[in-house]
Amino acid sequence: MPEQITLYTAKVELALEEAKVGYTRWEIDLANKPEWYAPQVNPASKASPNPDDAYGGPQVSPDQPSPESIKLAESLVLVEFVADLFPESTILPKDPVLRAKARFFIDAVSTKFLPAYMGPVARGQPFEPFFAALLDLQALLPADKTFAVSDEYTIADIAITPFLARMEVWMKNDIGAYKEGEGKKAAEFFFESNRFTRLVKYYEAIRARDSFKATFDSEVIRQKYAARFAPLRAQAQAAAVAAAA
């Protein structure tokens, strides 16, 4: 019988939901962490938004984590940890070839897609490199399978799911450092042109899963992204005016 699990932020929720196990979720503002968080949950105290997990020990209030519990960090490490705890789940492929393909897909997400993802929304950069990264991602999807490596939803899909969902939110709501109106144009291009047919179909399959419905709240993400990225547009506009003066 696995020990109690306390999850302090989101992506690993998908793995836990897919494994159909109980856990305690505690929302942490990773940009403004409470004082107890670093020393008691993540001693490494990284500045980047890394999911953390307390495993084992007594069932206690999440804001008073037990010293008896084991503290773990990094989203994909935690996803594989969940897969090891619950081997009956399908999130980590049993077939070595599929497992290698899943890890290759994850590497592409981490090294190619994510840097391009932040370009428009965080830095106001042109959408073209972002669209190119989406096309590269699409090229990795098998034409005859539902998900990234097979008909099963795996760690490969968990790696990209939150970003595709957030992308839809910030584009359709025109939130980001880019010029006003560019997000809605990008959303129309992605969802309605024929350039991303396979990727849109893939995203629709992701959205249909119970794990996605249980863990993603578009309104919460809209509010968080608006608070984080909307001011960047005003700053960019002010800088442009100052430079032209």
N, C-alpha and C positions, 0 to 999 in steps of 0.2 A: 504494500500500500504506500504510494508516494506521500511525502511529507506535505505540509501546508505550503502554499505558494502565495507570496505577496508581490504583485507587479506594480512598479512605480511609474510606468508610462507605457505607450500604446502599441507599437508594432507587434510585439510578442503576443498580444491579445489574439491576433489572428491564429497563431499556432495553438494557443490554449483552447480557443473556440473550436478549431478543427479537431483537436484531440478530445473535445467534449469532456473537459475536466473542470472542477471547481477551482476558483482562485479569488483572491481579494485584490481589487484594483484601487489604487490610490493616485489621484492626479497630482502631478508635480509640475509647477511652472519652471521649466528647465532654464529659462532666462533669469529667473529670480528664485533660486532654490532656498528653502528654509535652512536655518543654521544647523539643524540637527542632521540634515540629509547627507552632506559630504562625509563627516566622520563616522556616521552610523550605517550608511547604506552604500556609498561609493567613495571609499577613501582616496581613490585616484582623482576624484573631483574634477573630471574633465570639463572643459568649457563647452564642448559640443554636446548636442542633445542625445545622449546615450541612454537607452532603456536600462533599467536596473531591476534586480529581482532578489528577494530574500526567500531562501528555501530552507524549510525545516524549522526546528525550534517550536516553542509554544505558540498558539494562536493569540496574538496580541494586537493592540491598536497599531495600524501601519505607521502612525507618526511617533511610535515608541518601539521601534524594531528590536527584537530580542538579540542580545549578543550571542545566543546559542545558534541562531540561524546563519546559514552560509550566504554571503553576499556575492552576487554575480552581475556582470555588466556586458554590454555590447549586444545589439539586437540580434545579429545572425548567430552569435555564439549561443544566445538564449534560445533561439528557435531550434537549433540542433539539440540543445539540452532538453527541451520539451520533447523532441522526437525520440531521444534516447530514453526519457522517462516513460514515454507512452509508445512503445514500438508498434502497437497495433494500429496506430494512425498511419496515414499515407504521406505525411508531409516530407519525410525523408525517403526517397525511393530506395527500395530494397535492391534493385538491379544496379550493379556498379556502373554500367554505361550511362544509365539515366541519372545516377547520382553525380557523375562527372559532368554531364550536360547541364544539370541544375546549377552546379558550382560555376561552370563557365558562364552561364546566363547571369548569375549573381555578380560575377566579376565585371561583366559588361555594364550592368546597371550601376555598379559602384564607380568604375573608372571612366566610363564614357557618358552615360546618361545623366547622372546626378550633377556633374559640373555644368553641363549644358542646361539642365533644368533651372539652376539658380541664375543663369545669365539674364533672361528677361525680367523675372519677378523681383530679383534682389538687386540687380545692377543696371537695369534698363537697357541691356544689350539687345541687338537685333534678334528677331525670332528665327532667322534662317539656320543658325547652328543648332538651335533647339529642335527644329523640325528635322534636321539631318540626323540628330541623335535618335529621334523617334523612329525614323525610317530604318536606322541601323538596328534598333531594338526589334522592330517589326520583322526584319529579315531573319532574325533568330527564331521566330515562332514557326513551329511545324505547321504546314498547311492542312495536314490530315488529323491533327490533334486539337483538343479543346484548350489546353493550357500550354505553358512554356516548354515542357518537355514530354508531356504525355496527356492522357485524359484525366489524370489525377491532379489535384491542386497540391503543389509542393512548396518547398522552401524557395524555389525560384520565383514562384508567383507571389509569395509573401514579401519578397524583397522589393517588388515593383508596385504592388497593390496600393499602398498608401500614397505614393507619388502620383500615380495616374488619377486617383480620386481627388487629391488636392489640386492637381493641375486643372481638372474640370472646374473646380470651385473658383480658383483665382482667374482663370481665363474668362469664364462666363460672367463673373462679377466684376471684371475689369480691374482687378486688384494687382498692383505691382509698381515697380519703378519705371516701367515703360510709359510711352505717351498715352494719354487718355484715348480710349476707343480701340487700341491695338489688341487688348486681351479678347474682346468680343469677336474681332476679326479673326484672331487666331483660333478661337473655339469653333467658329463657323468653318474655317479651313480644315481643321482636324476632323470634326464630326460629320461634315456634309460633303467634302470633296471626296474623290475616289482614291486619294493618295494613301489613306490610312485604313482602308476597308478591313484588312486582317486584324490590325491593332484595335480598332473600334469593336469588332466582333469579340475579340479576346477580352477587352474591358467589360463588355456586356455580360460575358460569362462570369467574370469576377464579381460584378455587381449583383448577380443573381444568387450568390452563395449566402447561406445563413450567417456565416462567420463575418462577412462584410457588413451585412445589415445590422449585426449585433455590435459592431465595433466602430463604425464610421458615422459621424454626425456632421453633415455638410454645413449646418448653421454654425456649429461650434468652430469649425475650421474657417469659415468665412470671417467670423469675428476675430479670430486669432491672426489670420493673414492680413486683415484690414488694419489691425492695430500695429502689426510688425512692418508691413510693406507699403501701405498707403502713404505714410509720411515721406517715403523715399522719392516719390514722384514730385512732391512739392519742393523737396530739397534740390532735385535735379533741375527743376524749372527755375528756381531761384538762382542756382549756379549759372545757368545759361544766360539769364538776364544780366547777372553781374559781369559775366565774361563779355557780353555784347556792349556793355556800357562804356 
